[in-house]
Amino acid sequence: MSRAFTVAAAQFPVFSPDSWVEVEALVTQWVADAAAKRAKLLVFPEYGAMSIAHLDATTRSDLHGQIAAMQVHRKAWRDLHAALAAAHDVHILAGSYPWRLDDGRYVNRAFLCFPDGKVEHQDKCVMTRFEREQWNITSEPPIKVFDTTLGKIAITICYDSEFPLLARAACEAGAEIILVPSCTDTLAGYYRVKVGAQARALENQCYVIQSPIVGEAAWSPAVDVNIGSAGVYGPPDRGFPDDGIIAIGPLNEPLWLYAEIDPGKVAEVRENGAVLPFRHWPESARLP
């Protein structure tokens, strides 16, 4: 039986709001636009919340001060997406947020909001050099699998997608769809995440959905330049495109990328694919 639905992957722009009302209005309009296209899963990018740093003129150019100031708005950011998911009967992965823990550390946190009002989160597991050496954003594993009415979903935030064992652990725990919110400031960085996303789809015979932040913000020391395009990938195998690319957006343009996916095909290709990398993975682990 088909379980097909439409997914929307955002090429979401960094912008320069002067009030929370502007933030709320833009996100609300983006969600409404995707819901109008009958999308049931909406994916926003890594650090999609960083434009909020523009609201405080005294800290917006301070790499560390800006994320401290952003904590004032963090509950409103989470609650906004939760309310929109319920209002439109959709699942939303909110743009990730530099979230301060009780011990004072900051993590890169993405919230998955359900139509019934439930909110879960995934923190980034492996930090980039910029995050760990300059920004003091810390890792907070483990990788999780979320059971939804659309299928079993895992989230590997940007750099996490470049590490096969994270996605493998999620798929061994049942994941059929992997979301890859991303933020990259060079074309090479974008391609590293894209290649990683496609490799994870191949290895695990599953869907992988990438959503980047795009555009420039000269005022920000964190997201001043953002390069990428959204992509929806699957294994290059039976029932999927020969190149594994279900949909891909144009570089650097703010837009929603839409695609139809059917998580029921994951079990089918894992059982009857031309090759069976998901099943045969343990054999590779035994080789010298």
N, C-alpha and C positions, 0 to 999 in steps of 0.2 A: 504494500500500500504506500502510495506517495506521501511524503511528509514535506513537500516542497513549500518554500516561502521565499519572499523577497527580502534581501539584506541590503542595507544602505551603508556604505563606507564613506566617511567624510574626508574630503580634502578641506579641512577647516582652517580658516585664516586667523593668524594672529592680528589683533586690532588694538585700538587705543581708546578704550572707554573712559569717560570722565565721571560716570556714575554707575551704581549697581543696576539701575533701571535699564541702562544701555546693554549691560551684560545679559540680563534676564530677557530683554526683548530679542536680542540676536539669537540666543540659544532656543528660545521659544519658537521663533520663526523657522529656524532650521529643522526643529523636530516636527513642526506642523507640516512643513513642505515634504519631508520624508514620509510622514504618516499619510499624507494625501496621495502618495504614490503606492500606498498599501504595503510599505516596508514594515516588517515585523521585528527586525533586529537592526538597531541603529548603532554604529560604531564611531565614536569620536577618538581623536588622537592622543598620544602621549603629550603631557604638558599642555593639553588643550585649555587648561584653566589659567595659564600664565599671563594672559592679557589682563587679568584682574590686578596684577601688580601695578598697572598704570593708574589705578584709582588713588594711590598714595604718592603724591608728587615728591614727598620728602625721602622716599625709600626706593622709588622705581628704578633708579640707576645703581642701586647697591645690591650686589649679587646675593648677599646674605640677609640684608635688611628687608628686601622685598618679600622674601618668603615668610619672614617673621610677621610682617604687616598683613600678609594674605590670610593669616589664621583667623582674622576677624570675620572673613567671608566664607570660611570653609563649610560650615554647616548649611549656609544658604545655597552654596553650590551643589552639595549633595542632595538637599531637599528639593531644589528646583528640578533636577533630573528625575528624582523619585516621583514627584508630582506629575511631570510630563509623561512618564512611562505609564502611570495609572490613567491619566486623562485620555491618552491615545491608544491604550491597550497594546503597548509595545514593550520590548526589552531594549534598554539603552545602556551602552557602555559610556559613561561620562568621561570627558577629557581628564586625564590624570592630574593629580594635585600634589604639590609638595606638602606633605601632612606631618605635623609635629606630633610625636608620640609623648606619652606621659614622662618618659625619661629624658626628654629634650632632644632626642634624635629626630631627624627628618627622613621620611621615606617617600617614595614615588608611588602614590596610591590611586588605583582606578576603581571606581564603583560600578558594579553591575546592578541596574535597577530593573525590577520585575513589574509586570502589569498589576500584580496584586498588592503592590506597595512595599514588598520586601526589598532590602538593599544588602548586597554582599560586596566584598572588595577583594582585590588582588594587589599585593605590593610587588614591586619589581625585585627580582631575585639577584641579578648580577648587574653591578653598576659600571657605567662607562668610566673612562679615565677622568673626564670632565666632572662627572658627578662625585667621584670619590676623592679626587685630588684637589679640586678647586671649590666645589659647591657643598661638600660635606653631606651629600644625600647618601643614606645607608641602605643596605639590602635588608630585606625582611622576608625570607622564604617561609613556608614552602609554596610550591605551585599547587593550585587547587583545581578541582573540577566542580562545575556548577550544574546541577540537574535542573533543566528548564523544560517548559512545554515544547520548545523548539528542538531540543536535543541536549546533549551533554557538551558543555562549553568550557574551555580553558582559555586563559589569558597569559600570553608571554609578551611582556612590555618591551618593545623595541629591541635593545641589545639581547634580551633574554631569548629572542627568536634565533639567535646565532649559535645557541648551545643545544645540540640535539637531545641530550639526556633530559632536559626540562620538558620538552614536548613529548618525548617518549614516555616519561613517567605519567604525564597527564593522559596520554592515549591508552596506556596500559590500565589506567584507572577509569577508562570509558569514554574519554573525550572524542567527539566526532567533529567538532568545530574549534579551531584555535583563532582567537582574536589577537591581532598584533597592532596595537596603537603605537605610532612611531613619531619621532622628532629627530630630524637629521639636518645638519647645516652644510653638508656638501653632497655633491652628486655621488661620490664614492660611498658616503655613509648611507645614502638612500639605497644604493644597489646592494650594499652588504645586507641590509635588512630584507630587501626584496628577494635576494638569492637565498637567504636563510629561510624566509617564509615558504618559497617554492620547494626548497629541500625538505622542510618539515612536512609539507603536503605529500611529497613523494615517499618519504620514509614511512610515514604513518598512515598513508592512504586515507587522508581526511581533507576537510576544507580548511583553508587558512585565509583570513581576511585582514588585510593591512589598511590602516587609516593614518595618514600623516597630517601634521600641521604644516601650513604653507604660508609664504609671505615674509615680509620684513618688518622689524620693529627696532629702529635705530636706538630707541631709548632703553632697550632691554639688554643687559649683559648676558642673559640666559637664552633668549629666543630671538636674537637680532636678525638671524638669517635662517630660513627654513625651506628645505627643498624636498620634494617628493611627489608621489602620486599614489592614489589608492589602488588596491588590487584585490581580486578575489581569485584564489588559486585552488586547484585540486590536483590529484595525481594524474600524470599523463597516461591514462589507462582506459579500459573499457567503460563507456558511459560518461567520459570526461573529454575535454578537448585534447588533441594530440600534443599540444605544447603545455597543457596544464593550466593555461590562462583562461579563466572563465570570463573575467572582465578586468580592464585596466584603464585608469584615467589618464588624462593629459598632465604633464608635469606642471606643478605649481599654480594651477587654477583652482580657486575656491569653488567647490561643487560637491554634490552627492554623486557617488558612483553606485548604480543599482545592478543587482544580479539576482537571478533565481538560483537557489541551492536546494538540494534534497538530501538531508542527512541519512535517509534510508539507503542511499547509494553507497554510503561508507561501509556498512556491513556487507553489502553485496560485492564491492570491489575487493574488500579484504578476504572474502571467501572465494571469489571466482575471477580475480584479476589475471591479466596476462602474466604478471609477476606478482609475488606475494611478499613484499619487503616487510610489512607489518608482522606477518607470521614468522618470517625467516630471520628477523632481527637477532634472536638469541644465538643463532649459528655464528654470526659475525663476532659476537662477544667471546666465543670460545676459540676463535682463531688467534694465532700468535701475532 
